[in-house]
């Protein structure tokens, strides 16, 4: 079952723990050593955003993120809301939003995100009376 509704909200504003300088440094080292890394893609395609710029791109998501979050936009998001590098996108994009972890309460990128259904499905599956 495909839960993604292909709205592109998760790519209009991205957040990872690393600051822009850290992304560049990790990408440089892993590229030099020939180690596959999401940071190589990030260094090429993710661009830092101020909180205000991010708020303009996706206010619903940004308001739910910590004030000190590192915010980015991806230049591979097409005008149709689809990823132009879908086949080669990094694991951080492929795993959104659960990253092979149990369903949990977290800030999804859009209030109509198809992955919100995962929370409902998980509840229904685990209800003992059903």
C-alpha positions, 0 to 999 in steps of 0.5 A, a space after each residue: 500500500 502506497 501511503 505517499 500522496 506525492 504532495 512534495 511537502 516533505 521536500 519543500 523543507 528538510 531537516 537533519 541534525 547536521 549544520 551546512 558546514 557539517 554536511 559539506 565536511 562529511 560529504 568531502 571526506 566520504 567522497 574522497 574515501 569513496 564511501 557512499 553517503 547521503 551527505 554527498 547528495 545533500 551537499 550537492 542538492 540541499 540548500 540552507 534556509 532561514 527559519 522565515 524562508 522555511 516558514 514561507 515554504 511550509 509553515 505547517 511543518 516549520 511551526 512544529 520543528 524545534 527552534 534550532 532545527 537545521 532547515 534546507 530545501 532540495 533543488 531536486 523537487 520538481 514543480 509537480 511536487 515529485 523528486 527529479 532524482 527519485 531513483 538515486 535519492 538518499 536513504 534519508 529521503 527513501 525512509 521518510 517518515 518512519 525510517 524502519 522504526 515503529 510508527 510514532 508521533 512526529 512532525 509530518 511535513 503536511 497535515 494531509 500527509 498520506 503517512 498520517 494514515 500509518 498512525 491510524 492503521 497502527 492503532 487499528 491493527 493493535 486494538 485487542 477488540 478487533 
